[in-house]
């Protein structure tokens, strides 16, 4: 056991010294204003998970605040050596190495509890008469709920909430606020972005998982950390650290009301 | 008349030993025949060549043609670098260098510094620079790099737009800021990249950011104060679009009340795109400006059933009030991100034997359109590249006919879509030669495969991405530079280019056309034959706009900015990974070899004959 730990530590010194210029740091690029995931002050659940992992690795956590913009994002972060890792990376994203997942979540329906809208499927006939808010990217097929609603032509009551190109209030906060204040009847939100804000409303809001998949589009994602494509050493070290930190991570996710699936 | 004379001379300039007597004898009849069929610049815009280049398009007709002829087919081989200037940036340089009062001005990409170079001094040293200091975080908001398409000049001032959404006016002599006005909130993805046009004391400028769901507009600012005179939105109720009693579109599809609302589901028009980031022309006689609008938002068209007006079309407006006179939708319910913002070349020419006032424009969808600019009627729409995504324009209804087999849809794989999303030709402007009557078009020759299989990620939220791959179209060349006869409606000659073309063109009375390539060659070609007569390898790739001017020494100069970047060149300027075919929204595979050919850079080159 002792021997194995030593080996991984040595490897880490080699890999991270090269990547970040300092042997004792674990540099993580984070969105500066994206609660509950992260902010520049280190208050998000991803910030705290990074801290736990850094401690396990015996490294000092350095947060590098950088907002995700444009196609050069991976090059400007992992590629340039500005940071060693990115958090909240869905499995399947190209151009980076994603660690073993440390949680799995899904898209959720959020309504006001007093509306008693127990919607659990995009085939629910009540959807046609509701004002529905979903996050949008703007390019490609877009977010899973936008695709699901678009395929059914359920767009009469659709309100789009841009994720990209917007600074300030995170998309989850905007969606939940609008549900609470009745501007929309229903929000379809990525689970972690919803749970934190719903919990703040003390029962006034209800959150339900969407179906696992809808017409061939998955509504679940396994989330890991991302490292540069060639950095298998760090990926392996992080996998070990994440496994060792499993319980602490679970506590953090619970504290931020992240809806997790087994 | 003067122009026609020069054109006639050109007809006989090739056999250089022709006896003068014979030329004079044949001349009148040949000239007459030629003059009736050759398109010309509208009389209200035509002006004697004064040696300046005061706006990116050269004139209100957007011909990008200089009457200077010191540099010509015979001597262009001796063209040499007269001076250079490096702005020290490494992103895409799309700016046109403009020249007024013996001073050359250009704007770089972020941080959008405006440089003035003193042409009266040896080596054209810097006279002053103006730093608008745009917000650094605005850079990432521009979809396709924080480029700038250039400054423009009017009444002693230089006007341009900054990436963080300001319009600025700077004293042309001193570089002192006259005014600076914030027009957009870049934190909502609303940036500015276009070159403004000044018409009748108003600075016309629009917004960028269609892909982020901004609501597009064109704004007129008082040239003296920067105060807003009018703003015309591209979506929403008629009162916002400035549609009133003057609005008389040619086709039924563009007629009706509040189409900017009713052709969208619910309130989708509020995030409908239709931004205005391309080119504007102006006809002083009709007192109309012409400009295009960008693609509708979002890309996933299933959530925006309807024609999505007034995206992807061309507006004619009164510059004094902004009132719309007509609109023609080039791409009703756009499927391909085909912004309709390209250059509008205003010509007077015979169509079907009748003189017409027209707009000619090579469109992103692969066709060259000719409109009657009085009414908005489509007079012709002819393919200039291989097209299979559409089947042309229904000349009765004016509607573009899509091929449903090529329609990209979530969960589907669609191969061999021609042209690509950047289209047969993007923003980079063509030139019209008043000597030959031909249009010179720098463009792409590419097709694409589309499949929705990738996993995307923005700020912690996963989404369904698209794998888009561009590749060379028929012939295997990814780019082409062609000469197009707008009267005969056919290609006269073409030069296959290895890489897609992302630079503009300029034509001259010396029988030459200039353009640049992504791998850094600046070329001069014979306007009649397409023969490359001279070329020069610059320090980086070229996505800029050539301009031509007469220096204080009386000699002719040609200017171009090198500097790879923009949508096509971001592989190099943003260090994207060429192994990732989808990097740079599809350009990864298309220009994977570009990184092995050119590096980042950015330098102004000015050429002249040895003297």
Contacts between the chains, C-beta under 8 A, distances in Angstrom:
chain1	res1	chain2	res2	distance
A	31	B	459	5.1
A	31	B	460	7.0
A	34	B	459	5.0
A	34	B	460	6.2
A	37	B	459	7.2
A	37	B	460	4.2
A	38	B	460	7.7
A	46	B	460	7.4
A	67	B	137	6.7
A	67	B	140	6.9
A	67	B	459	7.8
A	68	B	458	6.0
A	68	B	459	5.5
A	69	B	137	7.7
A	69	B	139	7.5
A	69	B	140	2.4
A	69	B	141	6.5
A	70	B	140	4.8
A	70	B	142	7.8
A	70	B	143	7.6
A	70	B	145	7.9
A	70	B	574	7.5
A	71	B	570	6.5
A	71	B	574	6.5
A	71	B	576	6.2
A	71	B	583	6.2
A	71	B	584	5.2
A	71	B	585	6.5
A	72	B	570	7.2
A	72	B	574	3.8
A	72	B	575	6.8
A	72	B	576	6.5
A	74	B	577	8.0
A	75	B	574	6.5
A	75	B	575	4.6
A	75	B	576	6.4
A	75	B	577	7.2
A	79	B	575	6.6
A	79	B	577	7.7
A	80	B	575	7.8
A	87	B	460	7.9
A	88	B	457	7.7
A	88	B	460	4.0
A	89	B	457	6.3
A	90	B	455	5.4
A	90	B	457	5.4
A	90	B	462	3.9
A	91	B	455	7.4
A	92	B	454	7.6
A	92	B	455	3.6
A	93	B	454	8.0
A	93	B	455	5.1
A	93	B	456	7.2
A	93	B	457	5.2
A	94	B	454	6.3
A	94	B	455	7.7
A	94	B	580	6.2
A	94	B	582	7.4
A	95	B	577	6.2
A	95	B	580	5.4
A	95	B	583	7.5
A	135	B	461	6.1
A	136	B	213	6.8
A	136	B	298	5.4
A	137	B	298	7.3
A	137	B	456	6.7
A	137	B	458	6.0
A	137	B	463	5.1
A	138	B	211	4.8
A	138	B	212	5.6
A	138	B	213	5.6
A	138	B	297	5.8
A	138	B	298	4.6
A	138	B	299	6.4
A	139	B	211	5.6
A	139	B	298	7.2
A	139	B	299	4.8
A	139	B	466	7.6
A	139	B	585	7.3
A	140	B	299	6.3
A	140	B	300	7.6
A	140	B	452	6.8
A	140	B	454	7.9
A	140	B	456	6.3
A	140	B	463	7.1
A	140	B	464	6.4
A	140	B	465	4.6
A	140	B	466	4.0
A	141	B	300	5.6
A	141	B	410	3.7
A	141	B	411	7.7
A	141	B	452	4.5
A	141	B	463	8.0
A	141	B	464	4.3
A	141	B	465	7.5
A	141	B	466	6.1
A	142	B	298	5.9
A	142	B	299	7.2
A	142	B	300	4.6
A	142	B	463	6.1
A	142	B	464	6.4
A	143	B	461	7.1
A	143	B	463	4.6
A	143	B	464	7.2
A	144	B	462	7.9
A	144	B	463	7.1
A	144	B	464	6.2
A	146	B	298	7.4
A	146	B	300	6.1
A	146	B	303	6.1
A	147	B	300	6.8
A	147	B	302	7.8
A	147	B	410	4.9
A	147	B	464	5.8
A	149	B	303	6.7
A	150	B	300	5.6
A	150	B	302	3.3
A	150	B	303	4.2
A	150	B	410	7.5
A	151	B	302	6.2
A	151	B	410	7.1
A	153	B	302	7.4
A	153	B	305	7.1
A	155	B	265	4.5
A	155	B	266	6.9
A	155	B	268	7.4
A	155	B	302	7.8
A	155	B	303	5.0
A	155	B	304	7.6
A	155	B	305	7.1
A	156	B	265	5.9
A	156	B	266	5.5
A	157	B	266	6.4
A	158	B	265	6.9
A	158	B	266	6.4
A	158	B	268	7.2
A	158	B	303	6.2
A	159	B	266	7.9
A	159	B	267	7.1
A	160	B	213	6.4
A	160	B	268	7.4
A	160	B	271	5.5
A	160	B	298	7.0
A	160	B	303	7.8
A	162	B	188	7.6
A	162	B	189	6.9
A	162	B	212	6.0
A	162	B	213	5.1
A	162	B	271	7.3
A	163	B	458	4.8
A	163	B	459	6.0
A	163	B	461	5.7
A	163	B	463	8.0
A	164	B	189	6.9
A	164	B	212	6.3
A	164	B	458	5.2
A	164	B	459	7.7
A	165	B	141	5.7
A	165	B	188	6.4
A	165	B	189	2.6
A	165	B	209	6.7
A	165	B	211	7.9
A	165	B	212	3.5
A	165	B	213	7.7
A	166	B	187	6.7
A	166	B	188	5.8
A	166	B	189	6.7
A	166	B	212	7.8
A	167	B	137	7.3
A	167	B	187	4.2
A	168	B	187	6.4
A	170	B	459	7.6
A	171	B	459	7.7
A	171	B	461	7.2
A	190	B	460	7.3
A	190	B	461	4.5
A	190	B	462	6.9
A	192	B	460	6.8
A	193	B	460	6.8
A	193	B	461	6.3
A	215	B	411	7.3
A	216	B	411	5.1
A	217	B	410	7.2
A	217	B	411	7.0
A	217	B	464	6.1
A	221	B	455	7.6
A	221	B	462	4.4
